[in-house]
Amino acid sequence: MSELVKAMRRGDPQLFPPGFLPVPDPSRNCIGAELDHVRAVNMWQSRTDRVISLIERYWEWSIAPHWNSIRSSLEEETLFRGRTLAVEGPEAMLGELGGRVMWSQSTLTAPYHQDISQSTAGAQLLLVPTVFAGGVRLFVKDGSTMAMSYQARATGHFHVLTGCGRGRKAEDRLALLLGKGRAQVVRALELPRTTTALAETLGFAKSTVSQHLAVLTSAGIVWKQRVGGQVFYRLDHTGLALLRQLGL
């Protein structure tokens, strides 16, 4: 696993063959289909097989056990961005991507390790939400499609997958203060989510999540916002201050 992580961080050309990273396609909706596509389109067979083997192992050990929760968050992210696009327009949606991504006067600017300039006039811009990328950004162009990755909202809570001692201690303090169920809801609401998404991610009944949200909203810890036909909940300033005070 360490070989793959180190190679990805330095963009090792000896491990990753030219054109290795494809533009995402909704028809390839599982890891197996995506890797089969990579095998089919890459001519650098030996290097391709090697890196695919490493990715498969990484997926099995690190991602697969948590994939249902991760997928739920990414689907919620896509829904939120789509509704923002439909209700408020492309400028509002692009201007809220975060991570120092800025939209101004028909120009999208994003941090990258080298200077590049791409025109998307007459082309399709595909935004790809990611969970663990942090400050790393990927740009891929294939024909008339330009894909750009960005850090998805509401994914900060996945740090609990590491099971770090400090996080567990703070987690217990929050549970003592609010109760275990409400504490879990608060930790999952660093960025907007719907009742359905919270229920799926936390494994709670929707009615239980609704009760917790009602109490947290009344207490001024959570606020809600309607976007189209969906209601999104997010921590208010009081809730964020509470997490900071507890070291979360």
C-alpha positions as CSV (number, residue, x, y, z in Angstrom):
1,M,0.0,0.0,0.0
2,S,2.8,2.4,0.9
3,E,4.2,2.0,-2.7
4,L,1.0,3.2,-4.2
5,V,0.5,6.1,-1.8
6,K,4.0,7.4,-2.3
7,A,3.8,7.1,-6.1
8,M,0.5,8.9,-6.2
9,R,1.9,11.8,-4.1
10,R,4.8,12.3,-6.5
11,G,3.0,11.5,-9.7
12,D,5.5,8.8,-10.5
13,P,5.7,8.4,-14.3
14,Q,7.3,5.0,-13.9
15,L,4.2,3.7,-12.2
16,F,1.4,5.6,-13.9
17,P,1.5,5.3,-17.7
18,P,0.5,8.2,-20.0
19,G,-3.2,8.6,-20.3
20,F,-3.8,6.2,-17.3
21,L,-6.6,8.4,-15.7
22,P,-9.8,8.3,-17.7
23,V,-12.6,10.9,-17.7
24,P,-15.4,9.4,-15.4
25,D,-18.4,7.9,-17.1
26,P,-21.7,7.1,-15.3
27,S,-22.0,3.8,-17.1
28,R,-18.9,2.6,-15.3
29,N,-20.5,2.6,-11.8
30,C,-18.3,0.2,-9.9
31,I,-14.6,-0.2,-9.3
32,G,-14.4,-3.4,-11.5
33,A,-15.9,-1.6,-14.5
34,E,-13.6,1.4,-14.1
35,L,-10.5,-0.8,-13.9
36,D,-11.6,-3.0,-16.8
37,H,-11.9,0.2,-18.9
38,V,-8.4,1.3,-17.9
39,R,-7.0,-2.1,-19.0
40,A,-8.8,-1.8,-22.3
41,V,-7.6,1.6,-23.3
42,N,-4.0,1.6,-22.1
43,M,-1.2,0.3,-24.3
44,W,1.3,0.2,-21.5
45,Q,0.1,-3.2,-20.4
46,S,2.8,-4.1,-17.9
47,R,2.7,-0.8,-16.0
48,T,-1.1,-0.7,-16.2
49,D,-1.5,-4.2,-14.7
50,R,0.9,-3.3,-11.9
51,V,-0.9,-0.2,-10.8
52,I,-4.3,-1.8,-11.2
53,S,-3.2,-4.6,-8.9
54,L,-2.1,-2.1,-6.2
55,I,-5.4,-0.1,-6.6
56,E,-7.5,-3.3,-6.2
57,R,-5.6,-4.2,-3.0
58,Y,-6.0,-0.6,-1.7
59,W,-9.7,-0.7,-2.5
60,E,-10.3,-4.0,-0.7
61,W,-8.4,-3.0,2.5
62,S,-9.2,0.7,2.8
63,I,-12.3,1.7,0.9
64,A,-14.7,-1.3,0.4
65,P,-15.6,-1.6,4.1
66,H,-16.8,2.0,4.1
67,W,-18.0,2.4,0.6
68,N,-21.8,2.5,1.3
69,S,-21.3,5.6,3.5
70,I,-18.9,7.2,1.1
71,R,-21.2,6.6,-1.9
72,S,-24.1,8.1,0.1
73,S,-22.1,11.3,0.7
74,L,-21.0,11.6,-2.9
75,E,-24.6,11.0,-4.2
76,E,-25.8,13.7,-1.7
77,E,-23.1,16.0,-3.0
78,T,-24.1,15.5,-6.6
79,L,-27.8,16.2,-5.7
80,F,-26.9,19.4,-3.8
81,R,-24.8,20.8,-6.6
82,G,-27.4,19.9,-9.2
83,R,-30.1,21.6,-7.3
84,T,-28.0,24.7,-6.7
85,L,-27.3,24.8,-10.5
86,A,-31.0,24.5,-11.3
87,V,-32.2,27.0,-8.7
88,E,-29.4,29.6,-8.5
89,G,-27.5,29.1,-11.7
90,P,-24.0,28.0,-12.7
91,E,-22.2,31.0,-11.2
92,A,-23.6,30.3,-7.8
93,M,-22.8,26.6,-8.0
94,L,-19.2,27.1,-9.3
95,G,-18.6,29.9,-6.8
96,E,-19.4,27.6,-3.9
97,L,-17.0,24.7,-4.7
98,G,-14.6,25.7,-1.9
99,G,-10.9,24.7,-1.7
100,R,-9.9,28.1,-3.1
101,V,-11.8,27.5,-6.3
102,M,-13.0,30.8,-7.7
103,W,-15.5,31.7,-10.4
104,S,-15.3,35.2,-11.9
105,Q,-16.2,36.7,-15.2
106,S,-16.5,33.3,-17.0
107,T,-13.2,32.1,-15.7
108,L,-12.8,29.2,-13.3
109,T,-9.6,29.3,-11.2
110,A,-8.4,26.5,-9.1
111,P,-5.1,25.7,-7.2
112,Y,-2.8,23.3,-9.1
113,H,0.9,22.3,-8.9
114,Q,1.6,23.8,-12.4
115,D,0.2,26.6,-14.5
116,I,-2.3,25.4,-17.1
117,S,-4.9,27.2,-19.1
118,Q,-7.8,25.4,-20.8
119,S,-10.7,26.8,-22.7
120,T,-14.0,25.0,-22.2
121,A,-15.9,27.0,-24.8
122,G,-18.1,24.6,-26.6
123,A,-16.9,21.8,-24.4
124,Q,-18.3,20.0,-21.4
125,L,-17.0,20.7,-17.9
126,L,-17.3,17.6,-15.7
127,L,-17.0,18.2,-11.9
128,V,-15.9,15.1,-10.0
129,P,-16.4,15.1,-6.2
130,T,-13.8,13.3,-4.2
131,V,-13.5,12.4,-0.5
132,F,-9.9,12.0,0.5
133,A,-8.1,14.2,-2.0
134,G,-7.7,17.2,0.3
135,G,-5.6,19.8,-1.5
136,V,-4.8,17.4,-4.4
137,R,-6.6,18.3,-7.6
138,L,-6.8,16.4,-10.9
139,F,-7.5,17.7,-14.4
140,V,-8.2,15.3,-17.2
141,K,-9.2,16.1,-20.8
142,D,-10.7,13.7,-23.3
143,G,-11.9,15.1,-26.6
144,S,-14.6,17.8,-25.8
145,T,-14.8,16.9,-22.1
146,M,-12.7,18.5,-19.4
147,A,-12.9,16.8,-15.9
148,M,-11.9,18.5,-12.7
149,S,-11.9,17.0,-9.2
150,Y,-12.8,18.9,-6.0
151,Q,-13.2,18.0,-2.4
152,A,-16.9,17.2,-1.7
153,R,-18.8,18.8,1.2
154,A,-19.9,16.8,4.2
155,T,-16.9,14.4,4.1
156,G,-14.9,15.7,7.0
157,H,-16.6,13.2,9.3
158,F,-14.8,10.3,7.5
159,H,-11.7,11.1,9.6
160,V,-13.4,8.8,12.2
161,L,-12.4,5.9,10.0
162,T,-8.9,6.2,11.3
163,G,-10.0,5.6,14.8
164,C,-7.5,8.0,16.3
165,G,-7.4,8.2,20.1
166,R,-7.8,12.0,20.2
167,G,-10.9,11.9,18.0
168,R,-12.5,9.2,20.2
169,K,-11.9,11.1,23.4
170,A,-13.5,14.3,22.0
171,E,-16.3,12.1,20.5
172,D,-17.1,10.8,23.9
173,R,-17.3,14.3,25.4
174,L,-19.7,15.4,22.8
175,A,-21.9,12.3,23.4
176,L,-21.9,13.0,27.1
177,L,-23.1,16.5,26.4
178,L,-25.8,15.8,23.8
179,G,-26.4,12.1,23.9
180,K,-24.9,9.6,21.6
181,G,-27.4,9.9,18.7
182,R,-27.4,13.7,18.6
183,A,-23.6,13.7,18.8
184,Q,-23.4,11.5,15.7
185,V,-25.8,13.8,13.9
186,V,-23.8,16.9,14.8
187,R,-20.5,15.4,13.7
188,A,-22.1,14.5,10.3
189,L,-23.4,18.1,9.8
190,E,-20.2,20.1,9.3
191,L,-21.6,20.8,5.8
192,P,-25.3,20.6,4.5
193,R,-27.0,17.2,4.3
194,T,-30.6,16.1,4.0
195,T,-32.5,13.9,6.5
196,T,-32.4,11.0,4.1
197,A,-28.6,11.2,3.6
198,L,-28.0,11.4,7.4
199,A,-30.2,8.4,8.0
200,E,-28.4,6.3,5.4
201,T,-24.9,7.4,6.6
202,L,-25.5,6.9,10.3
203,G,-27.8,3.9,10.0
204,F,-30.7,5.6,11.8
205,A,-34.4,5.6,11.0
206,K,-35.5,8.8,9.3
207,S,-37.9,9.5,12.1
208,T,-35.1,9.3,14.6
209,V,-32.9,11.7,12.6
210,S,-35.8,14.1,12.2
211,Q,-36.3,14.1,16.0
212,H,-32.6,14.8,16.6
213,L,-32.6,17.6,14.0
214,A,-35.7,19.2,15.5
215,V,-34.1,19.4,18.9
216,L,-30.7,20.6,17.5
217,T,-32.5,23.3,15.4
218,S,-34.5,24.5,18.4
219,A,-31.3,24.8,20.4
220,G,-29.6,26.9,17.7
221,I,-27.0,24.3,17.0
222,V,-28.3,23.5,13.5
223,W,-30.0,25.6,10.8
224,K,-31.9,24.4,7.7
225,Q,-32.1,25.7,4.2
226,R,-34.5,24.7,1.4
227,V,-33.0,24.2,-2.1
228,G,-35.6,23.2,-4.6
229,G,-37.6,20.4,-3.2
230,Q,-35.0,19.3,-0.6
231,V,-34.3,20.6,2.9
232,F,-30.6,20.7,3.9
233,Y,-29.3,20.9,7.5
234,R,-26.0,22.3,8.6
235,L,-24.3,23.3,11.8
236,D,-24.9,26.9,12.9
237,H,-22.1,29.0,14.3
238,T,-22.9,27.7,17.7
239,G,-22.5,24.1,16.6
240,L,-19.2,24.8,14.9
241,A,-18.0,26.7,18.0
242,L,-19.0,23.7,20.1
243,L,-16.9,21.3,18.0
244,R,-13.9,23.6,18.1
245,Q,-14.2,23.9,21.9
246,L,-14.2,20.1,22.2
247,G,-11.2,19.8,19.8
248,L,-13.2,18.2,16.9
